[in-house]
Amino acid sequence: MNSLILVTGGTGFLGSHVVAQLLEKGYRVRSAARSATKQRKIFPDNPNLEVVEIPTLTSDYTESLKGVDAVIHIAAQLFAKTNSVDEIYEAACDGTINIVHQSIDAGVKKIIITGTFASLFDTQLNTGSGSELVTEEFYNPVTPETFHRDQPLMAAYQESKTLASKRVWQVAEKHPDVDITILLPTLIFGPHVPNFPVTNAQTSIGSNFNLIKIITTGTDAYPTFPHGHLVDVRDIARAHVAALSVPPIPGRKKRFIISNTTFKWKDVADLIRRERPELAHRLPREDIVPPRQSDAPLDTSFAAKVLGLKEYIPWEETVLAGVDVQIAWEKRKDLSSSI
């Protein structure tokens, strides 16, 4: 457990959980972050954490990669935090390939990458709403030639992450001595680590931002967010850490779907009414019909067998933790605005 792990995105919602679990297990962590101060505030005075400032995902990582045993690449440009398709593509595709190439050049033999389950579906999400069992062999059909900048940000993120995944496997074929894993988490909800930094921007609460639309959209409509699969942030972090100790699997790509279950907005609303009744007046009226969400069956057996993810945190606990994150953010925002 004395290995040195380079982590990108360690100040983010998922990345901070990954760093926390690595430190708890005794790994040494080198976090590549745009703000070293921000990273150190989350994990103050931890002797096993080293922080290096890296301005962008396409920067030079040469010094940061020295002595590293494995790389966990999580950082990405989320579509909720930008209005630029170019920024999404540069971070998701160019940034990922840049880090993979530099890691290989530095002699790193194990690389773990955070992808997205959306790369399993076509852009119209027909696959995601079908009845066919979706396995890790599924791919969005996008190619470099069919990707275009004039499309919704969510679609651009989905296709950029897919292109990055395809390019990573092309690199892997040329470097069979390098062990590469790509994890495909579904929607990630759940609690923050202690000291997680938030701002007055609602998107600073991480991907819980998509969940809490159930109490911020208003009483006349449900959120229009189309996905309906979820996983707890602590479980997907656990998958990243577990992947470090999994050896190569001859003849098979280590591409894992990480998902707990599907959820329906109506069930989320009912759960909040029952467990957080003080928020009931902010939920959609009970006569409102919720929109269709992706609910295709996902094959998680590969992750169960290889990574040991056979049990997940109950979805109700995950959802309530995400809602509590929003309430804590609102209280903080109200407090800061009154000062």
KEVO-165033 format. One record per residue (C-alpha): x, y, z. Coordinates in Angstrom, 1 decimal. Example, Ala and Ser with C-alpha at 12.3 -4.5 7.8 and 13.67 -1.06 7.14 Angstrom:
2
{{12.3 -4.5 7.8}}
{{13.7 -1.1 7.1}}
This chain:
339
{{0.0 0.0 0.0}}
{{3.1 2.3 -0.1}}
{{2.6 2.8 -3.8}}
{{2.5 6.4 -5.1}}
{{-0.7 7.2 -7.0}}
{{-1.1 10.3 -9.2}}
{{-4.7 11.4 -9.1}}
{{-6.2 14.1 -11.4}}
{{-9.4 15.8 -10.3}}
{{-8.8 15.2 -6.6}}
{{-10.6 18.4 -5.6}}
{{-13.8 17.3 -7.3}}
{{-16.8 15.5 -6.0}}
{{-15.7 12.0 -7.0}}
{{-12.0 12.7 -6.9}}
{{-12.0 13.8 -3.3}}
{{-13.6 10.5 -2.3}}
{{-11.0 8.6 -4.3}}
{{-8.2 10.5 -2.6}}
{{-9.8 9.9 0.8}}
{{-10.1 6.2 0.3}}
{{-6.6 5.9 -1.0}}
{{-5.2 7.8 2.0}}
{{-7.3 5.6 4.4}}
{{-5.8 2.5 2.9}}
{{-2.2 3.8 3.3}}
{{-1.4 4.8 -0.3}}
{{0.7 7.8 -1.0}}
{{-1.2 10.2 -3.2}}
{{0.1 12.9 -5.5}}
{{-2.8 15.1 -6.5}}
{{-2.5 17.1 -9.7}}
{{-4.8 20.0 -9.2}}
{{-5.4 23.5 -10.6}}
{{-5.4 24.8 -7.0}}
{{-3.0 23.3 -4.5}}
{{-4.6 25.4 -1.8}}
{{-8.0 24.0 -2.5}}
{{-6.7 20.4 -2.3}}
{{-4.8 20.9 0.9}}
{{-7.9 22.4 2.6}}
{{-9.8 19.2 2.0}}
{{-7.0 17.0 3.5}}
{{-5.1 19.3 5.8}}
{{-1.8 18.1 7.3}}
{{-1.8 14.6 5.7}}
{{1.8 13.4 5.4}}
{{0.8 10.9 2.6}}
{{-0.6 13.6 0.4}}
{{1.5 15.7 -2.0}}
{{-0.1 18.3 -4.2}}
{{1.2 19.7 -7.5}}
{{-0.4 22.5 -9.5}}
{{-1.2 21.7 -13.1}}
{{-3.1 24.4 -15.0}}
{{-4.9 22.2 -17.6}}
{{-5.4 18.6 -18.6}}
{{-3.3 19.2 -21.7}}
{{-0.3 20.5 -19.7}}
{{3.1 18.9 -19.2}}
{{2.9 16.3 -16.4}}
{{6.6 15.2 -16.7}}
{{7.6 16.2 -13.2}}
{{4.4 15.1 -11.6}}
{{4.8 11.6 -13.0}}
{{8.3 10.9 -11.6}}
{{8.3 8.0 -9.3}}
{{4.5 7.3 -9.8}}
{{3.3 3.7 -9.6}}
{{-0.2 4.2 -11.0}}
{{-2.3 7.0 -12.5}}
{{-6.0 7.5 -11.7}}
{{-7.4 10.1 -14.1}}
{{-10.7 11.5 -13.0}}
{{-10.6 15.2 -14.0}}
{{-13.0 16.3 -16.7}}
{{-15.0 19.4 -17.8}}
{{-18.6 18.7 -16.7}}
{{-21.2 20.0 -19.1}}
{{-23.0 21.8 -16.3}}
{{-20.0 24.0 -15.6}}
{{-19.4 25.4 -19.1}}
{{-21.1 26.7 -22.2}}
{{-18.3 25.6 -24.5}}
{{-18.3 22.3 -26.5}}
{{-14.6 23.0 -27.3}}
{{-13.8 23.0 -23.6}}
{{-15.6 19.7 -23.0}}
{{-13.9 18.1 -26.0}}
{{-10.4 19.3 -25.0}}
{{-10.7 18.1 -21.4}}
{{-12.5 14.8 -22.1}}
{{-10.7 13.7 -25.2}}
{{-7.4 15.6 -25.7}}
{{-6.8 15.8 -22.0}}
{{-7.3 12.1 -21.4}}
{{-5.0 11.1 -24.3}}
{{-2.4 13.6 -23.2}}
{{-2.2 12.1 -19.7}}
{{-2.2 8.5 -21.1}}
{{0.7 9.2 -23.5}}
{{2.7 11.1 -20.8}}
{{2.1 8.3 -18.2}}
{{3.3 5.7 -20.7}}
{{6.4 7.8 -21.6}}
{{7.2 8.1 -17.9}}
{{7.1 4.3 -17.5}}
{{3.8 4.1 -15.6}}
{{2.3 0.6 -16.1}}
{{-1.1 1.0 -14.6}}
{{-3.6 3.6 -15.6}}
{{-7.2 3.9 -14.4}}
{{-9.6 6.3 -16.2}}
{{-13.1 7.5 -15.2}}
{{-15.4 7.3 -18.2}}
{{-19.2 7.5 -18.3}}
{{-22.0 5.0 -18.8}}
{{-23.4 7.4 -21.3}}
{{-20.7 6.2 -23.7}}
{{-22.6 2.8 -23.8}}
{{-25.7 4.5 -25.4}}
{{-26.5 6.2 -28.7}}
{{-26.7 10.0 -28.5}}
{{-30.6 9.8 -28.7}}
{{-30.5 7.4 -25.7}}
{{-32.6 4.8 -27.5}}
{{-30.3 2.1 -26.1}}
{{-30.5 3.5 -22.6}}
{{-34.3 3.2 -22.7}}
{{-34.5 -0.3 -24.3}}
{{-35.0 -3.7 -22.9}}
{{-31.7 -5.3 -24.2}}
{{-29.1 -6.0 -21.6}}
{{-26.3 -3.4 -22.0}}
{{-22.8 -4.8 -21.6}}
{{-19.4 -3.2 -21.5}}
{{-19.1 -4.1 -25.2}}
{{-21.6 -1.4 -26.1}}
{{-20.4 1.9 -27.6}}
{{-21.9 5.2 -28.7}}
{{-21.3 5.1 -32.5}}
{{-19.6 8.5 -32.7}}
{{-16.4 8.9 -34.8}}
{{-14.1 11.8 -35.1}}
{{-15.8 12.6 -38.4}}
{{-19.3 12.6 -37.1}}
{{-18.6 14.6 -33.9}}
{{-19.6 18.2 -34.3}}
{{-19.5 21.3 -32.1}}
{{-23.0 22.4 -32.8}}
{{-24.8 20.1 -30.4}}
{{-26.2 20.2 -26.8}}
{{-23.5 20.2 -24.1}}
{{-24.7 16.9 -22.6}}
{{-24.4 15.2 -26.0}}
{{-21.0 16.7 -26.6}}
{{-19.8 15.4 -23.2}}
{{-21.2 11.9 -24.0}}
{{-19.5 11.8 -27.4}}
{{-16.2 13.3 -26.2}}
{{-15.9 10.8 -23.5}}
{{-16.7 8.0 -26.0}}
{{-14.1 9.2 -28.4}}
{{-11.5 9.4 -25.6}}
{{-12.3 5.8 -24.6}}
{{-11.9 4.5 -28.1}}
{{-8.6 6.3 -28.5}}
{{-7.3 5.0 -25.2}}
{{-7.9 1.4 -26.4}}
{{-6.0 2.2 -29.6}}
{{-3.1 3.4 -27.5}}
{{-3.4 0.3 -25.3}}
{{-3.1 -2.0 -28.4}}
{{0.3 -0.4 -29.1}}
{{1.5 -0.8 -25.5}}
{{0.4 -4.3 -24.3}}
{{2.7 -4.0 -21.3}}
{{0.6 -1.1 -19.9}}
{{-2.5 -2.2 -17.8}}
{{-5.4 0.2 -18.5}}
{{-8.8 0.2 -16.9}}
{{-11.8 2.4 -17.8}}
{{-14.6 2.6 -15.3}}
{{-18.1 3.6 -16.6}}
{{-20.1 5.0 -13.6}}
{{-23.8 5.9 -13.9}}
{{-25.1 9.1 -12.3}}
{{-23.0 9.8 -9.2}}
{{-24.8 11.1 -6.2}}
{{-24.1 11.1 -2.4}}
{{-22.3 12.9 0.3}}
{{-19.3 15.2 0.3}}
{{-16.1 14.3 2.0}}
{{-15.4 16.5 5.1}}
{{-14.0 20.0 4.2}}
{{-15.3 19.7 0.6}}
{{-15.1 23.2 -0.9}}
{{-18.3 24.7 -2.2}}
{{-19.0 28.2 -3.5}}
{{-22.2 30.2 -4.1}}
{{-22.5 28.5 -7.5}}
{{-24.9 25.6 -7.2}}
{{-22.8 23.5 -9.6}}
{{-20.1 23.4 -7.0}}
{{-22.0 20.6 -5.1}}
{{-20.9 18.2 -7.9}}
{{-23.1 15.9 -9.9}}
{{-25.7 16.0 -7.1}}
{{-26.7 19.2 -9.0}}
{{-28.7 16.9 -11.4}}
{{-30.4 15.1 -8.5}}
{{-31.6 18.1 -6.5}}
{{-33.5 19.5 -9.5}}
{{-36.3 17.5 -7.9}}
{{-36.6 20.3 -5.3}}
{{-35.5 23.3 -7.4}}
{{-37.5 22.8 -10.6}}
{{-40.8 23.8 -9.0}}
{{-44.1 22.2 -8.2}}
{{-45.4 22.2 -11.7}}
{{-42.9 19.8 -13.3}}
{{-40.4 17.1 -12.8}}
{{-36.7 17.5 -13.9}}
{{-36.2 16.8 -17.5}}
{{-32.8 15.1 -16.9}}
{{-33.2 12.0 -19.0}}
{{-31.0 9.5 -17.2}}
{{-32.3 7.0 -14.6}}
{{-29.3 4.9 -13.4}}
{{-27.4 5.8 -10.3}}
{{-24.4 4.9 -8.1}}
{{-23.2 6.2 -4.8}}
{{-20.0 8.3 -5.0}}
{{-18.5 6.1 -2.2}}
{{-19.1 3.0 -4.3}}
{{-17.5 4.3 -7.5}}
{{-14.6 5.6 -5.5}}
{{-14.2 2.1 -4.1}}
{{-14.1 0.8 -7.6}}
{{-11.2 3.0 -8.5}}
{{-9.2 1.9 -5.5}}
{{-10.1 -1.8 -6.1}}
{{-8.9 -1.4 -9.7}}
{{-5.4 -0.7 -8.5}}
{{-4.9 -4.3 -7.3}}
{{-6.5 -6.1 -10.3}}
{{-3.9 -7.6 -12.7}}
{{-4.3 -7.6 -16.4}}
{{-7.0 -9.9 -17.9}}
{{-5.6 -11.6 -21.0}}
{{-7.8 -11.2 -24.0}}
{{-10.3 -8.8 -22.4}}
{{-10.4 -5.0 -22.0}}
{{-10.9 -3.9 -18.4}}
{{-13.9 -1.8 -19.1}}
{{-16.4 -1.9 -16.1}}
{{-19.9 -0.7 -15.8}}
{{-20.4 0.6 -12.2}}
{{-24.1 1.0 -11.4}}
{{-26.3 0.3 -8.4}}
{{-29.8 0.5 -9.8}}
{{-32.3 2.6 -11.7}}
{{-34.4 5.3 -10.1}}
{{-37.6 7.0 -11.0}}
{{-38.3 10.7 -10.2}}
{{-41.6 9.7 -8.7}}
{{-39.9 7.3 -6.2}}
{{-37.4 10.0 -5.4}}
{{-40.2 12.5 -4.6}}
{{-42.0 9.9 -2.5}}
{{-38.8 9.2 -0.5}}
{{-38.2 12.9 0.2}}
{{-41.8 13.3 1.3}}
{{-41.4 10.5 3.7}}
{{-37.9 11.1 5.0}}
{{-37.5 14.9 4.6}}
{{-41.1 16.1 5.0}}
{{-39.9 19.7 5.5}}
{{-39.1 19.7 1.8}}
{{-42.4 18.4 0.6}}
{{-43.7 21.8 -0.5}}
{{-40.8 22.1 -3.0}}
{{-41.5 18.8 -4.8}}
{{-43.6 18.4 -7.9}}
{{-47.3 18.0 -7.2}}
{{-48.4 14.4 -6.9}}
{{-50.6 14.6 -9.9}}
{{-47.7 15.6 -12.2}}
{{-46.6 12.8 -14.6}}
{{-42.8 12.4 -14.6}}
{{-40.8 12.2 -17.8}}
{{-39.3 9.0 -19.2}}
{{-35.8 8.1 -17.9}}
{{-33.2 5.7 -19.2}}
{{-33.8 2.3 -17.5}}
{{-32.2 -0.3 -19.7}}
{{-30.7 -3.2 -17.8}}
{{-26.9 -2.8 -17.3}}
{{-24.6 -5.8 -17.0}}
{{-22.4 -5.2 -13.9}}
{{-21.3 -8.8 -13.5}}
{{-17.8 -8.1 -14.8}}
{{-17.3 -5.4 -12.0}}
{{-18.8 -7.8 -9.4}}
{{-16.5 -10.6 -10.4}}
{{-13.2 -8.7 -10.9}}
{{-13.5 -5.6 -8.7}}
{{-15.6 -7.2 -6.0}}
{{-18.5 -4.8 -6.3}}
{{-21.3 -7.2 -5.3}}
{{-23.1 -5.0 -2.9}}
{{-23.9 -1.3 -3.2}}
{{-25.0 1.4 -0.8}}
{{-28.9 1.5 -0.8}}
{{-30.2 4.0 -3.3}}
{{-32.3 5.7 -0.7}}
{{-29.3 6.5 1.4}}
{{-27.5 7.8 -1.7}}
{{-30.4 10.1 -2.7}}
{{-31.0 11.5 0.8}}
{{-27.3 12.2 1.2}}
{{-27.4 14.1 -2.1}}
{{-30.4 16.1 -1.0}}
{{-28.8 16.9 2.3}}
{{-25.8 18.3 0.4}}
{{-28.1 20.7 -1.4}}
{{-29.7 21.8 1.9}}
{{-26.3 22.4 3.5}}
{{-25.3 24.4 0.4}}
{{-28.4 26.6 0.7}}
{{-27.8 27.3 4.4}}
{{-24.2 28.2 3.7}}
{{-25.2 30.4 0.8}}
{{-27.9 32.2 2.9}}
{{-25.3 32.6 5.7}}
{{-22.6 34.1 3.4}}
{{-25.1 36.5 1.8}}
{{-26.1 37.8 5.2}}
{{-22.6 38.6 6.3}}
